[in-house]
Amino acid sequence: MTAFFILAAYGFYLIYNLVDDVHRIADSVGVNMSIMAGQMQQVTLNLDELTGSVHSISVNLDDLTVRVRGMGEIMEVMSGNVETLQPMLSNLVEMKLSMQLVDEHLATMTQNIETMNGQMTNMTHLMGSMTTATHHMTQGVSGLNQNIGRPMSFMNSFAPW
């Protein structure tokens, strides 16, 4: 009978320590989950800001593409007008060739800028997808906090201390 009481007391002691440990784990998980949810919201805000910046860069590249095209057209007109000046023809022929090279380089630059613009647009879309995914992760972490925190609080209410 004495052995039974000793075993019963030891069993109560073990259950008491287990419940206390579970209570501490539930408290630390709740605190960590709320901190993580706040940080995820900050990450989402930062990604939204980054998406806006990438969109602004894309708009600026569009404007740059238009301006480079305009410069190319002006260079073509200038190169056509050079032929009408007979007294300076010897030097202007070389300038015309140089202008044609510049015009070709501007066309290549325009293509490269258009490629960059397309890549920036793609990057803007990808950043939007990342923002959405981060938002979903934030909701998932918040849901996990609710799913673990509530049952642990409920179980702790049964503890006799």
Backbone as a ProteinNet text record, in pm:
[ID]
protein_1_A
[PRIMARY]
MTAFFILAAYGFYLIYNLVDDVHRIADSVGVNMSIMAGQMQQVTLNLDELTGSVHSISVNLDDLTVRVRGMGEIMEVMSGNVETLQPMLSNLVEMKLSMQLVDEHLATMTQNIETMNGQMTNMTHLMGSMTTATHHMTQGVSGLNQNIGRPMSFMNSFAPW
[TERTIARY]
82.3	0	87.8	196.6	289.3	351.5	382.9	440.5	341.5	213.4	110.6	105.5	109.5	105	230.5	344.6	467.8	459.5	412.3	397.5	292.8	183.3	79.3	133.5	208.5	265.9	367.1	449.3	547.2	476.4	369.7	290.9	231.2	176.4	121.7	231.6	350.9	464	501.7	507	540.5	435.1	308.4	199.8	206.2	232.9	244.6	356.1	471.6	583.9	552.2	485.3	448.5	353.8	253.4	157.6	227.7	319.6	393.6	480.2	546.6	628.8	542.9	427.9	337.3	287.6	261.6	215.8	325.3	450.3	559.7	580.4	567.6	581	470.7	347.3	235.5	256.5	305	330.4	439.4	549.2	658.2	617.7	538.7	491.4	399	312.2	222.1	297.3	396.7	477.2	554	619	697.9	610.4	493.1	404.5	354.9	323.1	277.2	390.6	512.2	627.3	650	642.7	664.9	556.3	431.7	323.7	348.3	395.6	427.4	539.8	641.1	753.2	711.7	623.5	574.4	495.3	419.6	346.7	444.5	553.2	654.7	718.6	746.6	802.8	706.4	578	477.2	476.7	484.7	487.4	613.3	726.8	850.3	843.5	781.9	768.6	673.2	567.4	478.3	555.1	638.6	719.1	815.8	878.8	971.8	900.2	779.7	701.2	672.2	638.4	615.7	740.8	855.3	981.4	1013.5	992.1	1018.7	924.6	800.8	705.6	750.5	799.5	848.6	967.9	1057.1	1172.1	1123.2	1022.7	967.7	909.5	837.4	779.6	890.8	995.8	1107.1	1179.2	1190.2	1251.4	1164.9	1033.2	944.8	971.3	981.3	1007.3	1143.2	1243	1375.9	1373.4	1297.3	1285.7	1228.1	1123.6	1062.2	1161.9	1236.5	1333.2	1446.5	1492.4	1599.9	1549.2	1426.4	1368.9	1363.8	1321.3	1316.1	1454.2	1554.2	1690.4	1734.8	1697.3	1732.4	1669.9	1544	1476	1543.3	1579.7	1648.5	1783	1853.3	1981.9	1964.9	1858.8	1833.1	1807.8	1728.2	1700.1	1828.4	1908.1	2033.8	2126.5	2130.1	2217.7	2169.1	2039.2	1986.2	2016.5	2015.4	2042	2188.9	2275	2418.6	2456.3	2384.9	2418.2	2395.6	2315.2	2285.5	2394.3	2488.3	2592.4	2716.8	2724.4	2836	2972.5	2987.6	3121.6	3190	3114.9	3175.1	3157.8	3135.7	3102.2	3211.6	3338.1	3446.1	3443.4	3426.3	3420.8	3285.2	3182.3	3049	3020.9	3088.7	3070.5	3114.6	3227.4	3275.3	3177.1	3126.3	3028.7	2902.9	2862.8	2743.6	2763.7	2880.1	2909.5	2908.3	2966.4	2966.2	2824.4	2743.9	2603.7	2527.1	2556.4	2489	2528.5	2655.5	2699.1	2629.1	2620.9	2551	2404.7	2344	2204.6	2187.1	2282.3	2275.1	2290.4	2382	2401	2277	2214.5	2091.6	1980.8	1974.7	1873.4	1899.7	2026.6	2061.6	2029.1	2061.4	2029.8	1879.3	1803.3	1657	1606.6	1660.7	1619.7	1657.3	1778.3	1821.5	1734.6	1700.5	1615.6	1476.4	1425.7	1294.5	1298.5	1408.5	1424.3	1427.3	1503.9	1509.3	1372	1298.2	1165.3	1074.6	1083.7	1004.1	1043.3	1173.8	1219.7	1175.2	1175.3	1129.1	979.9	904.2	760.9	740.5	816.3	809	847	951.1	994.7	886.5	816.2	706.3	598.2	564.9	463.2	511.1	638.1	691.5	693	724.8	724.1	581.8	483.2	344.2	309.3	357.7	332.8	400	522.6	592	517.4	463.9	388.2	265.7	197.3	78.8	117.3	226	269.6	308	375.1	412.3	288.7	189.5	63.7	-2.3	-2.2	-60.3	18.7	150.6	232.3	199	177.3	141.1	9.4	-86.5	-215.6	-199.7	-113.9	-91.8	-28.7	70.3	135.4	36.8	-45.6	-146.8	-246	-286.4	-378.1	-314.7	-187.3	-115.5	-110.3	-88.1	-85.5	-221.5	-328.9	-462.8	-490.5	-446.4	-475.2	-396.9	-278.4	-199.3	-228.5	-240.4	-257.1	-388	-498.6	-629	-638.7	-602.3	-612.4	-520.4	-401.1	-310.6	-366.6	-426.6	-488.2	-602.5	-679.7	-792.5	-741.8	-633.9	-579.6	-519	-460.2	-400.1	-504.4	-627.8	-732.9	-770.5	-736.3	-766.8	-659.3	-545.5	-438.4	-481.7	-453.5	-501.6	-420.1	-323.7	-239.7	-246.2
-118.5	0	126.5	119.5	232.2	255.3	145.6	156.9	222.5	189.1	251.2	401.8	444.4	588	659.2	592.7	652.6	666.5	559	565.3	669	678.5	776.2	918.3	941.5	1074.8	1108.7	1010.7	1033.8	1058.2	985.5	1006.2	1146.8	1190.4	1326	1429.5	1405	1495.3	1503.3	1389.5	1387.8	1461.1	1436.2	1504.5	1654.3	1693.4	1834.7	1901.1	1837.7	1892.9	1896.1	1793.8	1789.7	1904.7	1925.4	2033.6	2168.7	2184.6	2310.5	2334.8	2230.1	2242.8	2276.7	2211.6	2239.7	2383.7	2431.2	2570.2	2668.2	2643.3	2730.1	2726.1	2606.9	2594.7	2672.4	2660.5	2732.2	2883	2931.1	3075.7	3121.9	3045.5	3087.7	3077.2	2975.4	2963.7	3079.9	3117.4	3230.1	3360.1	3385.2	3507.7	3506.4	3393.9	3385.5	3396.5	3339.3	3346.6	3488.9	3560.1	3698.2	3786.5	3763.6	3840.1	3807.5	3679	3638	3695.2	3698.1	3753.9	3902.4	3974.9	4116.6	4137.1	4052.3	4063.7	4027.5	3931	3895.3	4012.3	4081.2	4198	4305.2	4323.4	4421.3	4380.5	4249.8	4200.3	4227.5	4205.3	4231.8	4379.6	4467.6	4611.5	4648.2	4589.6	4618.6	4568.3	4452.1	4399.8	4486.9	4538.8	4631.1	4755.1	4806.3	4924.4	4894.3	4776.8	4736.3	4720.4	4667	4651.9	4789.4	4887	5022.5	5081.7	5056.7	5108.5	5045.1	4915	4846	4898.1	4924.2	4979	5118.1	5198.9	5332.4	5323.4	5228.2	5208.5	5169.5	5084.2	5039.9	5158.4	5246.7	5364.9	5455.5	5473.9	5558.1	5498.9	5366.6	5303.5	5321.7	5320.2	5347.4	5488.4	5584.9	5723.2	5734.2	5665.8	5668	5607.4	5501.1	5437.9	5536.5	5608.5	5707.2	5816.7	5863	5970.5	5923.7	5801.4	5749.2	5734.5	5690.7	5681.9	5820.8	5921.3	6058.2	6106.8	6072.8	6112.3	6044.5	5919.9	5848.1	5913.3	5954	6020.3	6153.6	6228	6356.3	6332.7	6229.2	6197.9	6161.9	6090.9	6056.7	6183.5	6275.3	6401.2	6480.4	6487.1	6561.4	6498	6365.5	6299.9	6321.3	6333.5	6365.2	6508.6	6601.2	6742.4	6769.8	6683.9	6704.6	6701.3	6623.6	6610.1	6740.3	6831.2	6954.4	7060.8	7043.9	7145.1	7109.3	7160.2	7126.9	7178.1	7300.9	7348.3	7264	7206.3	7129.4	6979.4	6940.1	6801.2	6703.6	6742.9	6648.7	6608.6	6704.3	6673	6614.7	6659	6614.5	6470.1	6420.8	6280.1	6190.9	6225.1	6148.2	6160.4	6282.7	6302.1	6220.3	6212.2	6135.5	5988.2	5936.3	5796.8	5774.5	5871.4	5861.2	5866.6	5954.9	5965.7	5838.3	5776.2	5650.8	5542	5542.5	5447.1	5474.2	5604.5	5641.9	5598.7	5619.8	5581.3	5430.4	5353.5	5207.6	5167.5	5235.9	5205.9	5244.6	5355.9	5396.7	5295	5238.9	5136.4	5013.6	4976.3	4862.6	4893.9	5016.2	5056.9	5054.7	5100.3	5099.9	4957.5	4864.8	4725.4	4673	4706.2	4660.6	4720.4	4847.7	4912.3	4852.1	4820	4755.9	4618.3	4545.9	4415.6	4434.2	4534.3	4562.8	4600.6	4677.2	4719.6	4598.1	4504.4	4382.3	4301.8	4295.7	4222.6	4291.8	4424.4	4497.8	4475.6	4471.5	4444.1	4304.6	4208.4	4073	4071.3	4146.3	4153.2	4216	4317.5	4379.5	4276.6	4195.6	4091.6	3989	3951	3853.5	3909.2	4037.8	4099.4	4101	4124.8	4118	3978.3	3876.4	3738	3709.2	3761.2	3740.9	3809.8	3928.3	3999.9	3919.6	3864	3783.3	3659.6	3592.5	3472.8	3505.7	3618.3	3659.1	3689.2	3749.9	3777.7	3646.4	3547.4	3417.2	3350.6	3365.5	3309.5	3376.6	3508.1	3580.6	3528.5	3508.1	3455.3	3314.4	3232.9	3097	3095.2	3182	3188	3236.8	3334.1	3383.6	3273.1	3196.6	3085	2979.5	2951.3	2854.6	2902.4	3030	3087.6	3067.6	3091.1	3073.4	2926.6	2838.3	2695.4	2633.4	2685.1	2628.7	2703	2833.3	2914.3	2887.2	2876.6	2856.9	2721.9	2609.1	2482.2	2476.9	2535.5	2532	2614.5	2728.4	2809.6	2733.2	2662.7	2584	2472.3	2404.4	2294.1	2346.9	2462.7	2519.9	2558.1	2582.2	2617.8	2498.7	2375.4	2257.1	2227.9	2294.9	2269.1	2314.7	2236.7	2271.1	2380.4	2440.7	2543.7	2673.7
0	0	0	76.1	81.5	-55.9	-123.7	-257.8	-352.7	-337.9	-422.3	-399.5	-273.7	-243.7	-296.3	-286	-337.3	-490.1	-555.8	-701.5	-743.8	-669.8	-701.3	-684.3	-577.3	-554.5	-664.2	-701.4	-808.1	-942.4	-970.1	-1092.1	-1094.7	-979.3	-972.4	-997.3	-939.2	-959.9	-1108.6	-1177.9	-1320.5	-1403.4	-1374.5	-1447.6	-1421.1	-1297.1	-1262.7	-1344	-1352.8	-1430.4	-1580	-1631.4	-1772.9	-1807.7	-1723.6	-1749	-1740.9	-1647	-1635	-1758.4	-1807.7	-1928.2	-2050.4	-2063.5	-2175.7	-2167.6	-2047.2	-2029.6	-2075.8	-2038.1	-2080.4	-2232	-2290	-2436.1	-2506	-2456.1	-2518.1	-2510.2	-2397	-2383.4	-2479.9	-2489.1	-2578.2	-2724.2	-2760.3	-2898.5	-2932.4	-2840.8	-2865.3	-2885.8	-2803.1	-2816.2	-2948	-2978.1	-3101.6	-3225.3	-3222.7	-3339.3	-3362.5	-3254.9	-3274.1	-3325.8	-3278.9	-3329.7	-3476.3	-3511.3	-3650	-3741.3	-3694.8	-3776.6	-3802.6	-3702.1	-3720.7	-3818.6	-3811.4	-3903.9	-4045.4	-4060.9	-4193.9	-4254.7	-4172.3	-4223	-4268.5	-4196	-4235.5	-4367.4	-4383.4	-4509.5	-4623.9	-4599.7	-4702.9	-4741.6	-4643.1	-4672.2	-4752.1	-4714.6	-4786.7	-4930.4	-4951.1	-5087.1	-5169.4	-5105.4	-5176.4	-5220.8	-5132.8	-5165	-5279.3	-5274.4	-5378.8	-5512.4	-5509.5	-5632.1	-5693.3	-5609.1	-5658.5	-5721.1	-5659.1	-5713.9	-5848.2	-5859.6	-5986.1	-6094.4	-6057.5	-6154.8	-6200.4	-6106.5	-6140.8	-6235.9	-6212.6	-6302.4	-6440.9	-6446.1	-6574.6	-6651.6	-6581.2	-6646.7	-6698.4	-6618.6	-6661.7	-6782.7	-6788.6	-6905.5	-7029.8	-7013.5	-7126.8	-7181.7	-7091.5	-7131.9	-7201.1	-7148.3	-7208.4	-7348.5	-7368.1	-7500	-7601.5	-7560.7	-7651.1	-7686.4	-7588.5	-7614.6	-7705.9	-7686.7	-7772.2	-7915.4	-7932.4	-8067.5	-8132.4	-8055.2	-8107.3	-8147.7	-8066.8	-8102.2	-8231.5	-8249.2	-8371.6	-8493.9	-8480.3	-8592.5	-8624.8	-8521.2	-8543	-8610.3	-8569	-8630.8	-8778.9	-8811.9	-8951.6	-9033.8	-8978.8	-9049.7	-9066.8	-8961	-8969.4	-9073.2	-9075.5	-9170.7	-9313.8	-9335.5	-9469.2	-9509.8	-9415.5	-9444.8	-9471.2	-9426	-9443.8	-9591.9	-9670.5	-9812.8	-9892.4	-9842.3	-9916.7	-9905.1	-9817.6	-9796.7	-9878.6	-10000.2	-10090.6	-10043.4	-9991.6	-9956.7	-9848.4	-9756.9	-9647.3	-9667.8	-9788.8	-9818	-9775.2	-9793.4	-9761.9	-9613.9	-9523	-9379.5	-9339.7	-9405.4	-9368	-9408.6	-9510.1	-9548.5	-9432.3	-9372.7	-9258	-9140.1	-9120.7	-9014.1	-9040	-9167	-9201.4	-9167.2	-9201	-9168.4	-9016.2	-8947.4	-8801	-8747.2	-8805.3	-8761.1	-8791.6	-8904.7	-8937.2	-8835.9	-8797.2	-8694.9	-8561.8	-8528.3	-8404.7	-8413.7	-8530.4	-8551	-8533.9	-8588.2	-8572.5	-8426.2	-8358.2	-8216.3	-8135.5	-8173.1	-8104.1	-8126.3	-8246.2	-8272.9	-8186	-8173.4	-8087.7	-7941.7	-7901.3	-7764.1	-7740.4	-7839.5	-7826.1	-7806.7	-7883.8	-7867.9	-7729.7	-7685.1	-7552.7	-7442.5	-7457.6	-7357.6	-7359.9	-7478.1	-7484.8	-7419.1	-7437.1	-7371.3	-7220.2	-7175.5	-7031.7	-6978.7	-7056.9	-7016	-6999.2	-7093.3	-7081.8	-6958.8	-6931.4	-6814	-6685	-6685.9	-6568.6	-6546.1	-6654.1	-6642.1	-6584	-6633.2	-6580.2	-6432.9	-6396.8	-6258.1	-6170.6	-6223.8	-6149.9	-6120.4	-6220	-6199.2	-6096.4	-6105	-6010.1	-5868.1	-5853.5	-5721.3	-5664.6	-5752.1	-5707.3	-5659.6	-5729.8	-5688.5	-5554.8	-5536.8	-5409.6	-5295	-5322.4	-5220.8	-5180.7	-5278.9	-5250.9	-5170.2	-5209.2	-5137.2	-4993.1	-4972.9	-4838.4	-4755	-4817.5	-4747.3	-4705	-4792.7	-4759	-4646.4	-4647.3	-4540	-4406.7	-4410.1	-4289.3	-4233.7	-4322.3	-4277.6	-4221.7	-4285.2	-4237.5	-4100.3	-4076.6	-3946.4	-3841.4	-3877	-3783.9	-3750.2	-3850.5	-3826.6	-3738.9	-3759.1	-3676.4	-3532.3	-3512.5	-3378.5	-3311.4	-3384.3	-3329.5	-3299	-3387.6	-3371.6	-3256.1	-3224.8	-3115	-2985.3	-2991.1	-2870.6	-2798.3	-2870.2	-2805.6	-2734.8	-2801.1	-2728.6	-2607.6	-2616	-2502.8	-2386.9	-2416.1	-2311.5	-2247.5	-2329.5	-2279.2	-2189.5	-2229.1	-2148.9	-2018.9	-2022.9	-1901.5	-1798.1	-1843.2	-1748.6	-1659.8	-1699.4	-1620.7	-1515.9	-1525.3	-1430.2	-1291.6	-1187.5	-1051.8	-984.1	-1042.8	-978.9	-1050.4
[MASK]
+++++++++++++++++++++++++++++++++++++++++++++++++++++++++++++++++++++++++++++++++++++++++++++++++++++++++++++++++++++++++++++++++++++++++++++++++++++++++++++++++

